[in-house]
């Protein structure tokens, strides 16, 4: 088995339990891997500043893959350099702003590490859900189209109840084609990044910057937006709580869920075992 030199782990539903906490066993396993010389990358749809908060809880010096790969920063020990920033083109972003206006659905607009949104209708319910899960506050604006004309956001999210979110994915893909990358993460989230920007596309270039081949990377994930990362990594591991469509794309599947420290199981079985 190829020696694992970098672990790239998703946060929500993977490293974190359903209460958004890090199980102690996950923390211990990641620290053990780190102490054995294995690099750790936190790969999330969350904002960079939000991913940094999880890194602080871990007490490790990590590579941060934020916004599903839209922004990547190096370790603190290297001065936290911004390695990658690939925002969504402004004209494409406006298509999603118009869609939000047409449907009344909440649109998260991420620019310069600030989360902007319009209020009204049913949007407040989803704002409260998102802030409860992530701790990220909203900055309310009157009209995203007017306020951010010509601005290229790092990422967008449309939020809706799960059955509607599934329909939104298909509607938006039909509307924009290959001008954006659209995926699901949480059941209510439809994540939108620039074309060619996803966790899998970013993983190889990031690993190579640290002298690691893609075959030496283990990726951990549970959601649709993790599928490309599981495919790209030398060893893609889905957690037991992942939907079947995600587990089908993985090389390995844990016996345990995210609430049972499934990430620790994966690290100990397939990363530390190979060192």
Buried (B, 14 or more C-beta within 10 A) or exposed (E): EEEBBBBBBBBBBBBBBEEBEBBEBBBBBBBBBBEEEBBBBBBBBBBBEBBBEBBEEBEBBBBBBBBBBBBBBBBBEEEBEEBBBBBBBEEBBBBBBBBBBEBEBBBBBBBEEEBBBBEEEEBBEBBEBBEEBBEBEBEEBEEBBEBBEEBBBBBBBBBBEEEBBEEBBEBBBEBBEEEBBBBBBBBBBBBBBBBEBBBBBBBBEBBEBBEBEBEBBBBBBBBBBBBBBBBBBBBBBBBBBBEEEBBEBBBBBBEBBBBBBBBBBBBBBBBBEBE
